[in-house]
Amino acid sequence: MARPPHRDGRPELGGAAFDTVILQNLTDPAAYANELTETLELFTAISRLPHRQLDVIVLRRLCGFTHEAASALLGTSLAAIRSDERHATRFLDSVIPPSSTEGTTP
């Protein structure tokens, strides 16, 4: 939370969207533009999470930490890490529409 610049009390993660591995590996301009749009949308949604959920999602999903490593770093229980991740994932799923490339099967 302390590292990125803040706007309105929320971390501004948009700049980090340009540093993702997937964007660095794309060579097709259309695919790059599409992926950048989706990544910016995801990072904007992540920045709206409550602080604990934001920390957990950044550590787990963006940095690849295990539950145990995130728990040790944040000084909280494994149950709290799993709960925060579950709630954050539900929020992100509710605000980000499915990708247009995803199928319609359940």
C-alpha distance (Angstrom), angle and dihedral (degrees) to the residues before:
residue distance angle dihedral
M1 . . .
A2 3.79 . .
R3 3.80 98.1 .
P4 3.83 106.1 62.5
P5 3.80 122.7 64.5
H6 3.81 114.2 -97.3
R7 3.78 133.4 -133.4
D8 3.79 120.6 -173.1
G9 3.80 90.3 -8.5
R10 3.81 92.6 -58.1
P11 3.82 125.3 106.8
E12 3.79 114.3 -105.4
L13 3.81 104.2 -132.8
G14 3.81 98.6 167.8
G15 3.79 93.8 102.2
A16 3.79 90.7 55.5
A17 3.81 90.0 58.2
F18 3.81 89.2 72.4
D19 3.81 91.4 56.9
T20 3.80 98.0 58.7
V21 3.79 118.2 125.8
I22 3.79 93.6 -126.5
L23 3.82 92.6 57.1
Q24 3.79 92.1 47.9
N25 3.80 90.3 55.3
L26 3.82 98.3 47.8
T27 3.81 117.3 99.6
D28 3.82 101.2 172.2
P29 3.84 108.8 90.3
A30 3.82 93.4 -146.8
A31 3.81 92.7 50.2
Y32 3.81 89.7 45.9
A33 3.81 92.2 52.3
N34 3.81 92.0 47.4
E35 3.81 93.6 47.7
L36 3.81 92.0 45.5
T37 3.81 90.6 53.3
E38 3.81 91.6 50.7
T39 3.80 92.7 44.9
L40 3.81 93.1 49.9
E41 3.80 89.6 49.6
L42 3.81 91.0 50.8
F43 3.81 94.1 47.1
T44 3.80 91.1 47.8
A45 3.81 90.2 52.1
I46 3.81 91.3 46.9
S47 3.81 90.4 53.4
R48 3.82 89.1 58.3
L49 3.81 93.4 59.5
P50 3.81 120.7 107.2
H51 3.82 110.2 -92.3
R52 3.82 98.3 -101.2
Q53 3.80 93.2 46.1
L54 3.81 90.5 46.6
D55 3.80 91.3 52.7
V56 3.79 92.0 48.4
I57 3.82 94.3 47.6
V58 3.80 92.7 47.5
L59 3.79 92.1 49.1
R60 3.80 96.5 41.6
R61 3.81 104.2 35.2
L62 3.80 104.7 24.8
C63 3.80 101.9 31.7
G64 3.82 98.0 31.3
F65 3.81 97.2 -126.8
T66 3.79 118.2 163.6
H67 3.80 119.5 -119.7
E68 3.80 88.4 -105.4
A69 3.82 94.4 50.5
A70 3.82 92.1 47.4
S71 3.80 89.4 48.5
A72 3.80 92.1 51.6
L73 3.80 94.0 45.3
L74 3.81 94.8 47.3
G75 3.81 93.9 39.0
T76 3.79 94.2 -128.1
S77 3.79 135.2 117.9
L78 3.79 124.8 -85.6
A79 3.80 88.7 -118.1
A80 3.81 91.1 56.4
I81 3.83 91.2 48.4
R82 3.81 91.7 50.8
S83 3.80 92.2 45.2
D84 3.81 93.6 48.7
E85 3.81 90.6 47.8
R86 3.81 92.0 49.2
H87 3.83 93.0 49.7
A88 3.81 92.3 45.1
T89 3.80 91.6 49.5
R90 3.81 91.2 51.2
F91 3.81 90.3 51.0
L92 3.81 93.0 47.9
D93 3.80 91.3 47.7
S94 3.80 89.7 51.8
V95 3.82 96.2 51.3
I96 3.80 101.9 36.9
P97 3.79 115.4 67.0
P98 3.81 117.8 -136.7
S99 3.79 115.8 -88.3
S100 3.80 115.0 -93.3
T101 3.82 88.2 -123.6
E102 3.79 93.0 61.0
G103 3.77 118.6 100.1
T104 3.78 126.4 -118.8
T105 3.80 97.4 -120.0
P106 3.81 115.0 113.7
